[in-house]
Amino acid sequence: MQYVKEILVGGKSLIIGLWITLKRLFKPIVTVQYPRQKLTMTPNFRGHIEFIRFDDTKTHHCVACGLCARTCPSHVIKVQGEKTRAGDLKYGRQYYIDFSKCSLCGLCVDVCPECTLQFSKEYEYVFYHRWDTVLDIMGRLEGKR
Amino acid sequence: MAGLVGLAIIAAIVPLNVAFLVLLERKVAGHIQLRPGPMEVAPHGILQTLADAVKLLGKEMVTPLSTDKIVFFLAPIIVVAPAFVGFVPIPFSPMMQIRDVNVGILLIFSFSSITVMSILMAGWGSNNKYALIGAVRSVAQNVAYEIPLLLATMSVIIMTNTFKLGAIAQAQSSVWYIFLQPVAAIIFFIATTAETNRAPFDLVEAESELVSGFHTEYTGMRFSLFFLAEYTNMVIAAALFTVLFLGGSSGPFFPGMIWFLIKTYFLIFVVMWIRWTYPRIRFDQLMNFAWKVLIPIALLNLLITAIVLKVI
């Protein structure tokens, strides 16, 4: 009796399984066809850092204080400032990060006194060289303009 | 002459059909897993298998050093032969049959057991532990499942008193044997799934434990010959089920050939559907299932059929 019961119960469960996959077969697909369709990144997504462009100056607010470079645990950031005249304010001129070492901890974004850094939504980076991972953040902001 | 033409048609149909089935399999697998399957080569990936075939043709045929050269070389050639011969006695319609062999079913069964031998040759010749384990499993599995397969077929044959496939198909013009012999049909279906090494009985090439079983060492065109044979065996198994239980080419409106193909491809779809539903079973479960469940039930079914036929 146990033998027959086992076969019948097992057979029933097999049919239930088939029914589930059959329903799946006619459901719409859920995957995104990547190169043709792209998802918008969530606000919390962390790409590499980039500058925010402010409307008042039409550019970043970086003053090249170097706090981001100093707080970075992996020494990723290199920032160079410039003063055009004595007594003027210093502003950021060159800003490079070595993305291969970046762990996206976000300390630079937190520490920035001018609040001019943010995480980009960039996720499509392919590098052929280690040297290509050095990104010119300032140039990136210029290029976006 | 007719035989030659038929063979030529088989030689043309078999690879095309395999290309279509591989694509179908990938599409079915994709949509069951809520993804689209191959989409890149041509619209909806319809030429994907063609591209794969070209890739496989272009690949180097690597022969590992420590193989048994002759056996290793012969195995993929022998595996294809029964797949081709199996088409000979199948009645696609009363007109479309290459040769109505007197012992059509026996011919198919005897040639399909050559497949097992070639798998064993491939496993042995590869000189690779995974290949050998896969091949040994294949032999044990095929020996176990051939018995319920033949017993289930026997219950149909004692109803029709003939081994001719055409005659068996014609005997079902009033009622299909799947309604008269449902148990035999289920057993036949399970056993053919195991015979063709399809999931959930694909222990022969269980990739999670045996890399890819008996064809681990095969590359390029040799590998694709194994692939070709597997899918062609699937077609033959489905066609045999159609003839034995689904009334062959009988059906309303369309010509017989169309009905036959609809039934066959539906069965192949069911096999694929099963593959992407169930997990692979363990080897002791496989053996227990054959010897403790399928064979007793098939014997009982045969006995009851014989008694009923005697009484009526």
Interface residues (C-beta under 8 A of the other chain):
Chain A: I7 L14 G17 L18 I20 T21 L22 R24 L25 F26 K27 P28 I29 V30 T31 Q33
Chain B: V28 G30 H31 I32 Q33 L34 R35 P36 M39 W273 I274 W276 T277 Y278 V293
